[in-house]
Amino acid sequence: MAARFENKVVIVTGGTSGIGLATAKAFAGEGASVFITGRRQEALDAAVKAIGGRVTGVRGDMGKLEDIDRLYDAVQQKHGHIDVVFANAGGGEFAALGSITEEHYQSTFDSNVKGVLFTVQKALPLMRDGGSIVLTSSTTSISGTPAFSVYSATKAAIRSFARNWILDLKDRHIRVNAVSPGVTDTAGLNELFGGGAQAEGTKDYLAGLIPAGRVGQPEEIAKAVLFLASDDASFVNGVELFVDGGQVQI
């Protein structure tokens, strides 16, 4: 495969596990210098080792502006520019209407919306004109899920960011797209589903609702992200690309 990202500088937030880790590996495998973030130093160190190549780990919570600043300070010291931002950090927990707390709301929006907003905004002074930004949304942006309304609302906001930011950035020819994974086999999903046999049973049930007949793998989402970030998608701008085995198309 051609090294589409040779001599490119790529940011992957939330790069220590799941989709973020798989995507960071894919970027590194195609020649990029990759910066990843994670909240836990142990997981960050393990991810850096697993990715190999030209990768730098920067510990940080992307919901905190000072941590975002520290990320870009590290980039400035090593390279002085950015070609691709994959704003992927985020997460969520179940909470049904009637039991949603202010803490649940605040932590989810800080991580998934505030973090993405300022990850992108603070990258702009270093972004090369003609660069690419990819945001992680979710099939929940258009499909309802019981007890998941706060998370789903954050992902709808992410999709809206892409639509609006392409207008703000059009003079710099920076493309902004969103990737929306469906059910994807990650450690985070297993934890969300209760772990062990309970998680496996839930995934098996959901696989039966997906036309592809199975849940997705992080590497499959990574391939979609690299497409959106690459020159192969040079005329793709502002889209929400569903990578879900067809689940929300029926």
Buried (B, 14 or more C-beta within 10 A) or exposed (E): EEEBBEEBBBBBBBBBBBBBBBBBBBBBBBBBBBBBBBBEEEBBBBBBEBBEBBBBBBBBBBBBBEBBEBBBEBBEEEBEEBBBBBBBBBBBEBBEEEEBEEEBBEBBBBBBBBBBBBBBEBBBEBBBEEBBBBBBBBBBBBBEEEBBBBBBBBBBBBBBBBBEBBEEBEEEEBBBBBBBBBBBBBEBBBEBBEEEEEBEEBBEEBBEEBEEEBBBBBBBBBBBBBBBBBEEBEEBBBBBBBBBBEBBEE
